[in-house]
Amino acid sequence: MPSTNVSHRRTHNLLLISKLLSLRDSASPLTLLLDSLEQPATPLIQEYIRRAKLSKVHVIFVSFETLVRPDGVDTFIPTRRKSLTQIAKEVTAASSSPSLHQPSAAPNAPIARRSLIIIDSVTPLISRKHSSPDQQHLNIAAYLSSLLGPPPTTPQSPSTSLIAIYHQDIPTPHSQNQTPYTPTPLFLLTYLATTILTLHSTRHILAQKAARDRSLIAPQFGLAEEADGVIIGRVVEQHGKGIASAGNDDHDRNGIVIEMEHRRKSGRGVVEWYYLPPATKIHRQQVKEVVMLLDDHPLYRRWEEAAAAGREEAEEQPESTFELGLTERQRREREGVVLPYFDAQKGEGPGEGGRILYDMGEEDDFDEEEDEI
């Protein structure tokens, strides 16, 4: 029974993450990525763009801190010296423009245009002041809703998905007019998002897992260490166009760990941990799913498999202070014993094959009438 539940969970959650990353059926209109200096969101964004190109989704990249257009992006919108209203107009115009990916088989058929909007950092968006004098800071919920537009009503209606990256290491400014009951921007974003993906370094997760297996305190990394000094991400030079960021050398070797929290329309939440292999092991045109459950990672489940095998072996043999097994000599002697029912099969004549060999003793009471019956 437990193996059946594990298989059902694996199949269900792998289909869910494939649906979310491939932007099928508008499963998640607003996806929030929580990254840090230890593990930036660059590898996951590259995977989103790769799958979007396979599905012919129009990719719109809103740049607050990225200087070079990433590979695979259709529309690159820099935000330098632009107001929030101008940015929203450019995003809306790019998402509502006619699709460039029309199939040649049916050029006149109605096609549902799908767009993917990627905001590389919402921290500058939150920090900017609103153009209205009555409202100093931006209403993040209303602004993101204006970028998404109305929800699709028919299969032919255009659909837009939004991915926002929130850097957990960067503090957000607080307004003097805010009351103590005003929710923080991170709390508001996590409330609005339909899917929250928290990124972790594979090396850190394996180190914490190894410590827990030995009943030790799990090590902390980044700001959680509470160490004096300045945290500097590991920066690697990138050859060619792309998103240059920290931590890519670790990702190229080990991949990244994704902690997912998805909210369904019914309100039920799904929480799961996944492992995304490094980009060097994924072909651009690969269609087969590459994401796996973290529990299926060979370095993560090694100790659990050994413990499970040890428990199964212990369950097969009963616990006792005596040696209940047989030696090789005892096993040969046991196999050489001829049991009575084997000798009974050698009888000759009809009805002799099933006779019972039994020698009566002194204590046996023989009754002829019962014997005839």
Order of alpha helices (4+ residues) and beta strands (2+ residues): alpha-beta-alpha-beta-beta-alpha-beta-alpha-alpha-beta-alpha-beta-alpha-alpha-beta-beta-beta-alpha-alpha-alpha-alpha
